[in-house]
């Protein structure tokens, strides 16, 4: 199974954040029927008889049940290897500081190739970055070659679409900048990737408390 390390915030933290994001009403734009290929037209109805349609949404929202901060991937592991990985990280977690963080602020299109809207974390972000480094260092001793890209203390909550406008995106980021969520203690989650009808899904199978 494909195993990943992640930080999964509590739903009590995620739900108010998702509410803020969706509180920003998207502009309603009606596209004349003549500008799109009507499915009814292909069934023999004249295109000019087809109804007008509302433009595509400006954001694709991440389902709150899928919201998380990825740390690293460990590859395709057997059950015994996954258990050994969890034991190693549980032992190492006793030496890490337990970060206390909260969501505050937002960003969008933050780096080259980025298409996300982000919710930023505030609080013990230095301890959080140290935790991310500690995960990599601990598993490298087991012989895993993990993704060493820099950890960013922010969570993807939506992605832009071809219809997203600059003013709308600025309004969304402004709403996130005005938000401050409740404080929570970070824990480390091990997840496995499963495949269902809707595509791949992330399932948590181990929760590791940081007790240092």
C-alpha positions, 0 to 999 in steps of 0.5 A: 500500500502507498503510505504517506505522512500527513497532518490532519487538522481536527474537523472542529478547525476545518469546518469554520475555515471551509465556511469562510471560504464558501462565504465569498459568493462567486459572481453569477455570469450567464453565458448565451446559448449561442456561445456554447454547444448545447447537448439539446442541439445534438439531439435535433433541437435548434441551438438558438432554442437551447437555454442559457447556462451559468458559467463554470465555478471560479474555484474547485473546493477541496472536500473538508474530509480530504483537507490535510497538510502533506509531509512526505511519501514513504512509497509502497509498503507491506503491512509489516514495513508499515508497522515498523515505520509507525513504531520508529516514528512513535519513538522519535515523536517523544523527542519532538515539541508538540506544536500549537497552531491555528489557521490565520491568513491566506494565499493563492498562486504562491509559487511557480506552477501553483494553482491553489488557494491556501490557508496559512498556519500561525503559532508554533510554525518553527516547531512544526517545521522541525517536526517535518524535518524530524520525520524525514530524518527518522525514516531515512535511518530505515533506508527510505528515500523520502521527498525532501522538498521544503515543508510549507505551513499552509493547507490547500483548500481550493484550486483555481479554474479557467474562469477564476478572475483576479478580483474574485481571488483577491476577495477570497484571500482577503476573507482568509486574511481576516480569519483566525481559527481555534488553536489545536495541537499537531499530531502526525498521521500515517495514511494509505492511498486506496482506490474507489469509484471516485479515484484515489482516497486517503485513509488514516491508519495510524495517529502518532501523538507528539509528546516532547 
